[in-house]
Amino acid sequence: MFNQISLGFKSYFRAHRFIWKQKLWPYLLIPGIINILLLGLLVYAALNMDSGLQSYMDSFLEGNDSWWFTMSEYIIRILFNLFVFIVYFIIYKNLVLIIMSPILALLSEKVDSLYTGRDFPFSWKVFISDVWRGVKIAIRNLSIELVLILIIALFGLIPLIGIIAPIMIILIECYFYGYSMIDYSNERKKMTMRASNQYVRENKYLSTTIGLMFYLMFLIPFIGWVFAPCYGIVAGTLAVLERDEVSAPYLEPKSN
């Protein structure tokens, strides 16, 4: 457990050094531009949709002026707005992973090649397969996330349990974000999606830590939105290589 958590945190610092040393900034700038455009479109759509949701909420809650109803209305509005924000945030980050999957697949392969010295000849067939797998993983994870978060949100209305509900939601998100970052490496190992799922479950603390760092970076305005996906994929790739004890003869040879 602690080794996996430590490796997850350490991989992000190593990712930063790796990106600088190998001059991988072009891989970060192009996704960053795409990310900002996507964010603008999603914010525009969210504002238009939010006005309709608020109107529905107003009509649903109006009609009672008692103090307890007013208090309940206040709490419901807070929980409702929090839930809507979380859903938007989850959809946005998963859309980023889906749309950027071609670049993330290439970046993960590039990091593996630079780290180990292995050669991965480009093939459109392999590339399209990697991208499609990344899209399927992201969509699958998004579906599971939303169902789990809805269940936890409902249980969150129960006193005491509601206190830990936000923490549980964040940890679930982080696990699946880390899953997406790790799966590109598992694809190169010719793992099936089922085998990759088993690998991530066995390394759940590593996956959650990588996803947590990605999540925290995403909370930084502009800088995090631009760099988080690529930092996450570099960190995830380096973590898997170290976890699997793959040597790096051309860059960071392991000491005995």
C-alpha positions, -999 to +999 in steps of 0.1 A: +000+000+000+026+026+011+050+016-016+023+022-042+013+055-027+049+066-026+055+056-061+025+075-073+036+108-057+072+103-068+063+096-104+049+131-108+081+147-097+100+124-120+076+132-148+085+169-145+122+162-147+116+138-176+096+163-196+123+189-192+152+166-199+136+150-230+121+183-243+086+169-245+069+203-242+052+202-277+032+172-264+019+195-236+012+227-256-011+212-283-033+194-258-034+226-237-049+246-266-074+219-272-082+217-235-089+255-232-112+254-262-131+224-248-134+242-214-149+273-230-175+252-249-184+232-218-187+263-196-210+278-222-232+247-223-232+244-185-244+279-180-273+275-204-283+242-189-279+254-153-305+282-158-330+255-168-321+233-138-324+262-114-359+272-128-370+236-123-356+236-087-374+269-080-408+255-091-402+223-072-394+240-039-417+270-038-449+271-019-440+268+018-427+295+041-422+275+073-387+278+089-380+241+087-390+240+050-368+271+043-338+254+060-344+222+041-347+242+009-313+259+016-296+225+023-311+209-008-300+238-030-264+235-017-263+198-023-280+201-057-255+227-069-226+207-055-238+176-073-243+195-106-207+209-103-192+175-096-210+159-125-199+187-149-163+184-136-163+147-141-177+149-176-152+176-185-122+157-173-133+125-190-140+144-223-105+157-221-091+121-218-113+110-247-105+138-271-068+138-262-065+100-264-045+101-297-019+125-282-018+106-249-013+073-266+017+087-286+031+104-255+030+072-234+047+053-262+073+080-265+081+080-228+084+042-228+108+044-257+130+071-242+130+055-207+138+019-218+154+023-252+129+000-268+117+008-303+080+010-312+077+013-350+047+035-358+017+016-372-016+031-381-034-001-371-017-002-337-022+035-332-059+035-340-063+004-318-046+022-289-068+053-294-100+033-296-091+014-265-084+046-246-118+060-257-136+028-246-118+028-212-127+065-206-164+060-215-166+028-194-150+045-164-172+076-168-204+054-168-192+035-137-182+068-119-215+085-125-235+055-112-213+052-081-214+089-074-251+090-077-254+061-052-230+078-028-248+111-032-280+095-021-264+079+009-248+113+016-282+126+026-279+103+057-264+121+087-227+112+095-224+092+062-229+125+044-197+138+059-175+112+042-195+111+009-174+139-008-142+122+001-154+088-013-165+105-045-131+121-050-113+088-043-135+070-068-127+097-094-090+095-087-090+057-091-105+059-125-084+087-137-053+068-127-068+037-144-069+057-177-032+068-173-020+033-166-040+015-193-019+029-222+011+010-208-009-021-203-020-019-239+016-020-251+021-051-229-007-067-250-030-070-220-067-074-226-091-049-210-100-076-185-063-082-176-057-045-174-086-041-151-072-068-128-037-051-129-052-018-119-072-034-090-040-051-078-023-016-079-053+004-068-033+026-044-009+035-072-038+042-096-056+063-070-025+083-061-017+090-098-053+101-103-052+122-071-022+142-084-039+146-117-071+158-099-051+183-078-033+196-109-066+201-126-077+224-098-050+249-107-066+274-131-051+275-166-018+259-158-034+227-144-060+226-173-032+228-198-006+204-183-025+179-161-034+153-188+002+151-202+018+151-167-006+124-157+002+101-187+040+106-182+038+099-145+015+069-151+039+054-177+070+059-155+052+044-125+042+013-145+077+008-158+091+010-123+064-011-108+071-038-134+109-033-128+116-025-164+152-013-167+162+020-183+196+014-198+196+046-218+184+070-192+180+060-156+198+027-150+188+011-117+214+005-091+219-029-076 
